[in-house]
């Protein structure tokens, strides 16, 4: 069952998303992800959000951010997903420090 009421979602929330079958280099399957969309945007109830997937496979890359209980956030894989792909909320939030680290890594990767 997909969640549709996303109005309570906040930046930094850890949600479980169905990324589907991955192609090479993409996240896949159902896994935790960190919401990086700004709270101001989330308030509008958009049908898509930007997330960073998590994995328990630590590669030691500089683009990984440790997320207690969920492995590492892969800041090198920011992905836009329909909110229909969010299968559950975990009730966890990364907090402002980890969220800022993820956003700064994304900005660096995009050359912003």
C-alpha positions in Angstrom: 0.0 0.0 0.0 1.4 3.3 -1.0 1.2 6.4 1.2 -0.5 9.4 -0.4 -0.8 11.8 2.6 2.7 13.3 2.5 1.8 16.7 4.1 3.6 15.7 7.3 6.9 14.8 5.6 9.9 17.0 6.4 13.4 17.4 5.0 15.7 14.8 6.7 12.9 12.3 7.2 13.9 8.6 6.6 11.2 6.9 4.4 11.2 3.6 2.7 10.8 3.9 -1.1 10.2 1.4 -3.9 12.8 2.3 -6.4 11.8 -0.6 -8.7 14.2 -2.7 -10.7 17.5 -0.8 -11.0 19.5 -0.2 -14.2 23.3 -0.1 -13.8 24.3 2.6 -11.2 20.8 3.2 -10.0 19.3 2.5 -6.6 16.8 -0.3 -6.7 14.1 -2.2 -4.8 12.6 -1.1 -1.5 15.1 0.7 0.7 15.4 3.6 3.1 15.9 7.1 1.6 16.4 10.5 3.0 14.0 13.3 2.0 16.1 16.3 0.8 13.3 18.4 -0.7 13.0 21.7 1.2 10.3 22.0 3.8 8.9 25.1 2.0 8.4 22.9 -1.1 6.9 20.0 0.8 4.3 22.2 2.3 2.8 22.5 -1.2 2.0 18.8 -1.3 4.0 18.1 -4.5 3.5 14.8 -6.3 7.3 14.3 -6.5 10.1 14.6 -3.9 13.9 14.5 -4.1 15.5 11.7 -2.0 18.9 10.2 -1.4 18.9 6.4 -1.1 20.5 4.5 1.7 22.5 1.3 1.6 24.2 -1.0 4.1 27.0 -1.5 1.6 29.7 0.9 2.7 32.1 1.7 0.0 34.1 4.3 1.9 33.3 7.0 -0.7 33.4 10.7 0.3 29.7 11.0 -0.8 28.5 8.7 1.9 26.9 10.1 5.1 26.4 7.8 8.0 22.7 7.4 9.1 22.4 5.5 12.4 20.2 2.4 11.9 20.0 2.8 8.1 23.5 2.5 6.8 24.9 5.3 4.7 23.0 7.9 2.6 24.4 7.9 -0.9 24.6 11.6 -1.6 25.9 10.9 -5.1 22.5 9.4 -6.1 19.9 12.2 -5.6 16.7 10.9 -7.2 13.3 12.4 -7.9 10.5 10.0 -7.0 6.7 10.1 -7.1 5.3 10.2 -3.6 3.4 7.1 -4.7 6.8 5.2 -4.4 7.0 6.0 -0.7 5.8 2.8 1.0 6.2 3.8 4.6 7.6 6.4 6.9 10.0 5.2 9.5 9.4 8.0 12.1 13.1 8.8 12.0 14.8 12.0 10.9 18.5 12.5 10.2 18.7 15.8 12.0 20.1 19.0 10.7 23.8 18.1 10.7 23.5 15.0 8.5 20.9 16.7 6.3 23.3 19.6 5.8 26.1 17.2 5.0 24.0 15.5 2.4 22.9 18.7 0.8 26.4 20.1 0.7 27.7 16.9 -1.0 24.9 17.2 -3.6 25.8 20.8 -4.3 29.5 19.9 -4.7 28.6 17.0 -7.1 26.5 19.4 -9.2 29.1 22.1 -9.1 26.9 24.6 -7.3 
